[in-house]
Structures are given as structure tokens and as C-alpha cells.
């Protein structure tokens, strides 16, 4: 039983890719991919690292699904797929 590996402290632990949360890693890969397509891979890696780092600083202390909440409120309602019970994001005032 000499298995070594990462054991999460709780079952609700956020998924991780290398040392970032999964949503930060997606941002890094997207920005790096844009750098590769434009012919500047090193600049894409540097800028992707900065974007992922800043996003990590932005979401500290917030809900684990902060990215989904931000997409719901900031993107137009015709882009975001929402549940039936969820009102459109442009309805800001609720009664009740």
C-alpha cells in the first residue's frame, strides 16, 4: 500500500490541471493557442499566464462556480444557455 498521490481534503474539491483550477487552465490554453495561431507562441504563453493569474486573483474568495455566474450576468441572454427556471439576465429587479 505504498501508493503516492494527491488526496483531496473534501469531495467538493475543485478540479485542477497542473497547479491551476480547471477554468484558469482553460484561459491559459485559449490565450496560448491564439498566440500559436498568430505566430507568437512565447508571447502567448506569457500573456496566457498573466491572464490566468489575474483571473485567479479576481475569483479568490468567491463561489467555486464564479465563471458560470459571470458568464450568466455579463454575456447577452441569447448566447448563454440557461435553465427554464432561471430568468433572463437582463431582468435585474425581481418581485417577491
N, C-alpha and C positions, 0 to 999 in steps of 0.2 A: 504494500500500500504506500509506495513512495511516489505517488502522483503529485506533481507540482503544477500549479496553475492558479488562475485568478478565481477566487470565490467571492461573489458579490455579498455585501453585508445584508441586503434585503432582496426580496424577489422583485421589487419595483425599481430596481437599479436601471438607469438609463443605458441604452445600448451604446457601445463605444467602438471606435475604429482607431487603432493605434492609441494616441493619447487624447484624442478629441471625442466629444459626443458625436453621434452619427450625423446630426444636422450641420454641425461645424465642418465635418469631413466632406459632406456633400458640397458645401460652399467652396471649400478649398479645391476640390476636384473640378467643379464647374469653372472657377476662375483660372485654374491652371490649364484646363482644356481650351479655354478661349485664348490663353497665351500661346499654347502649342499651335492652334489653328492660325494665329496671326504671325507665327514665326519667332516668338519671343518666349521660349519656354522658361528660362531663368526668371525673367521679369514676371511671368505668370505665376511661377511658384512663390516668388517673394510677395507679390500683391495678393495672391490667394491666402498665404499665411497671415498677412496683415488683416485681410477681410475676416478670416475665420477667428483670429484673435480678438478683433473688435466686436464681432458678433458674440463671442463668448463673454466678453466683458459686459455687453448690453443685456444678456439674458441671466446674469448672475442674480440670485435671489428671487427669480420669477418662477412661474409654473413650469414644470418639465416640458409641457407641450406649448411653450411660448411661440414657437414658429407657426403652428397652426392658428393660434389666436391672432397673431399679427397678420397672417395672410387673409383671415376672415375679415378683419377690420380695415385693412389697407387696400386690398385689391377690389376692383369693381365686382358687383354681385353676379354679373354674367360670366365671370371667369371662375369663381370659387364654387366648387360643388358642395352643396350644403344638405343637411338632413331636412326632412319635412317639417319637423318641429322647430327648426331654427328660423327666425325671421331674417329677411334681407339685412345686410349690414348698414344700409343707408337709413333704416328706421332706427333713430337714436333715442327716441322718447317712447317709453312703454307705460301703459296704464296698468295699475294693479299692484 
